[in-house]
Amino acid sequence: MLSKKGLFLLGLAAFQANSAELSTEHKTWVEELSTKYDISEQVLTDAIGQAKFDETVLTKIQTPWEKKPWYKYAPIFITDSRINQGVKYWQEHEDTFAKAEKEYGVPAQMIVAIMGVETYYGKYKGNLSVLDSLYTLGFNYPSRGKFFRQEFAEYIKLSKQQGWKLTETKGSYAGAMGLGQFISSSYSHYGVDFSGDGKVDMINDPVDAIGSIANYFSEHKWQTGGSVAYPVQVDSDKVQSLLNSSLRIKHTWSDLTAAGVILKESDDRVPAISIEDSSPVKLLKLEQTDSDEYWVYLNNFYTITRYNHSPLYAMAVFQLSERIKQAKHAQ
């Protein structure tokens, strides 16, 4: 994490870069973005001139909730309030969720849970300037600067297309916007006019947001009718070689069985597993206060991580979706 002095120096650099005369490095970046995104250098320079460095953005991106252990992270999102509000939101937009599930093959409860985790069903869509956030991270956060500079350019193009004023759109510290918190490139690439009114509005229109989230999952290879994850029992000493920070699925059920991994459940969701089974799976450890919790996840779990590259995020979405579905069916 950057020290206060480091943040001050970045802020000073931002002030200098945001002045009328761009630094040589910033000019080079502007030229690269202009060529790649077919935006005039003047438009990019003018956008930089309107943007403000926001120290809060740098602080937040270095202290994300996903760095918390599972026992602190899960209670943020898996709450009675979020479950009950999820059921209510699902009921309010029942036809739209049913349409999205039918057209894209993504379960309604999964889309509801994404909206619940991201914005509490539209109640908290972010209050930071998207322009300022993307400028701050793109031009003053070296470790991920290239990515956010590209999003800065994508936002300029998207704003022109949507008729937004650059300085008025609000979102998260990472520049994500709307009910489903799409970054600019995802908004452009995966947003759909699900309402059929001739425009894609994921900022205020829940119909477009629901359809776009479903489309995003579909485009990232959600397997209709497929499972997501199962709780398992393990001998912690025997499974260390199966645990790593990569999200990619590189093991099989037979690998896990050979290491003594045993499914904890026996309901209809759990497939019949044999030691020869070559189905792709990944073992996940979740930190608890007393003893660690283990799960095995499948390809659909990996799809959730395409929305946010965190296994904690994906597990929170999955478990929230299951609780919302159970609560709705219980009514």
N, C-alpha and C positions, 0 to 999 in steps of 0.2 A: 504494500500500500504506500502511496506517495505521502511524504511528510507534509506538514503545513507549509514549510518553506518550498517544497517541490510544487505544491499546488499554487503557491504565490507566483513562482517563476513561470509556471505554465500560464497563469492568468496574465502575467506581464507580457509573455510572448503572444498570447491571444490578442491583447490590446494592440500590440505593435502590428501584428498581422492583420488586424481588423481596421487598421488605419487606411487612409487613402492610398498609401504606397505599400503594396504587398511585398513580402520578402521574396528572395530568389526561389526558395523552396516552395513557397505558396504559389508563386507564378508557375512553377513547373507542374504542380498538382493541377492547377486550373487548366493548363494546356492539355494535360492528359485527360482530364474529365471532359473537356470540350470536344476532343477528338473521339473519345469512346462513346459519349452520350449524345453527340450532335447538338450541343448547346453552345451558344456563342460565349466566348471568354468574357465579354462584357456583362452578359446576363449572370454568369457565375460570380464575377467580381462584385456586381451590384448586390447579389444575394449575400455574399460574405459581408458586405458593407452594412447590410440590415441586421445581420446576426450578432448576438451578444454571447460572450463567454460566460458560462454558468458553472461556477465551482461546485454547486450542488450535484450536478450531473456526474462529475468526476468522482465525487465521494460515493454516490449511490452505485455506480457501476463497479466500484471496487469492494463494495460490501453487499452483494446481492443476497437475497433470502436463501438462494440455493446453496450457499456455503454453510448454512446451519445444519446440524445433525438432524436426522429424520424425526427424532422425538420432539424437536422444537419446531421443525418445519411443518409437519403434518397438521398440528392443531391450528395453524393459521388458516388452513383451507377446509379441512374436514370438520365442520361444525354443524350443529343442529340448525342454526340460522341459515347457513349457506345451503343445506340440504332442503329445508322447507321452502326457501325462496326459489330454489331450483325447480322444485315441483310446481310451484305457482307459476313460474316463468314458462315452463313446459306447457302447462295447461292454457296459459294465455295465448301461446303461439302453436297450439297443437297441430293445426293443419300444415303450417310451414315446416315444423320438424318432421312430420310424417312425409311430406313431399321431398324434403332433403334426404331422408333415409331411403326412400324409394328410388330416387334418381342417382344417388351417389353410393348407396350401400353402407353408409356410416350410421351406427345406432344413434337415435335421438338423444339418449342419455349422455353419450360422449360429447356431442355438440353442446348440450346444456352445461356439462361440467367444464368445458373449455371456457365458456362465457362466464361461468361462476368463478373460476380461478382467476381469469384475466381481469375482469372488471366488475365482479359482483353483479352480473346481469345488467350491466350498463350504468351502474351507480357511480363507479369510479373509473373514468376513462383516461385519467391523467390530467395534470394541470400545468405541465411544463411546455414551453414553446418547442414544437418539433424542430423548427429551424435552428433555434439556439442549441438544442440537444445534439443534433447531428453535426452542427458546426463545431461545437465544443469537442466532441469525440473524434470527428474526422480530422480536425486540424490541430488538436492539442492532446491526443491520447495515442502515442506512438504504437503501442502494442496491438491496437486494432484500428489504427487510423485509416488504412486502405479501405477496409470494409465500410466504415462510416462515411468516408468521403464519397464512396459510390452511392450510399444511401442518400447523402446530401444532394447529389445530382439527380437521383431518382425522384426525390421529393420535389425538386424544382420542376421536373417534367410532369409529375403527377398533379402538382398544384395548378399548372397551366391547363392541363386537361380537365381538371375538376372545377376550375374557376375559383380556386382558393387564393386568398391573400397569404403570401409566404409567412408573415409574422403572426397570423391569427390562429392557426391550427394548434391545438393542444394535444399532448400525449404523454407517454412515459419518458423516463430519463434516457431510454435507448431509442427514442423517436418512434415508438409504436403507437398506432392510432386506432380509435374506434372501439366498437363493442367487442371485437375479437382481438384487438391489439395487433394489427398487421403493420409490419414495417413497410416502407414505401415500395420496395421492389416486389414484395409479396402482394401488396394491395394491387399493383399493376398487373402482376402475372396470374394471380389466383382469384381476384375479385370477380364476382358474377352479378349480373343484374337479375337477381332471383325474383324480384317483384315485378319485372317486366315494364318498368316505367321509363326505360331508355337511358338510365344512368346507374352507376354503381356507387351506392352510398352506404359504406360500412360505419360511418361516423354516427349516424342517427337512425338508420333504417334497420330494424332487427331482421327483416326478411332477407335483405341482401347480406347481412352479417351471417345469418344461419346458413344460407346457401354457400357463401364463400368459405366458411370454415369446413363444411362438408366437402367442397371441391378441393380444398387444400389437402385434406386427409386422403381423398381419392387419388389425387395426383402424386401423393407420397406413398402409394401402394398399400393403402388399407385393404385388408382381406375381409370381404364381407362374410359374416358368420364365423370368422376366426376368433380364437381365444386371445387373451392379452397377457395374463400372468397368473401363476399359482403359488401359494405359500408352500414351503417345503421344510423338512427337517434335515439337518446336516450334522456331520462331525466336523467341527470347525478346523481341526488339525488336518483333515484329509482334503479339504476343498480350497486351500489357499491358492493352488496353481490355477484354479478355475476363476479366480477373482482378479479383475483388473479394471482400470478406469475407462477403457474403451466401451462405447455404447454398442458397437457392432456385435452381431451374433455369430460366434465362431465355433461354438460347441454343439454337441448333439445330446439327445436324451441318454443315449448309451454312454457318453462320456460322464454324465452326471450320475447315472446309475452305478457305474463302475467305481465312483468315488463315494458311494453310499448315500447319495441324495434320495430322500423318500418324500413323496407327495403327502401333504397333511390332510388333504380333503378326499372325500369319496363320493361327491355328488356328481350330477350329470355333466358338469363343466369339465371334469377331469378325464382326459382320454386314457385309454388302456395303454400302458407303457410297458415295453419289453426292453431287455438289455440290448437287443439288436436295433432298436429304433434310431433312425438317423435324422429325425426331425430337428431343425435348428433351434437352439435355445441358448439362453444366457443366465448365469447365476448372479443374483444381486443381493448384497448385504445392506440392511438398513440398521443404522445405529439406534439402539434403545438405551434407556437409562440403566437397566439391569443386565439384560442379555440381548445380543444382536438377533435381528429377525432376517430370515432368508426367503427369497422368492426366486422363482424361475420365470423369465419372461420370454415372449415369442415375438414374431415379426410385427404384430400390431402395436406392441409396446414401443418398439423401435420407431414406428410411424409417429407416435405421440411425441417422441423426443425430437422429431423434425420441427415441431412447433416451438419447443424450447429444449435446448440440448442439455437436459438435466434428468437423470433417472429419478430424482426426488420429485421433480415437477410431473413427470409422466405417471409416477405411482400415485401422487395426490389426485391427479385428474382421473385416473382409473378408479381409485377407491371412492372418490366423490361420485363418479358416475354410477357406480354400483349402489351406493347408498341412496342416491336420488331415485334410481329405478325401483328399488325396494320400497321406498316411501310412497312413491306414486301408485304402485300396484297394491299397496296395503290400504289405500283409501277406498 
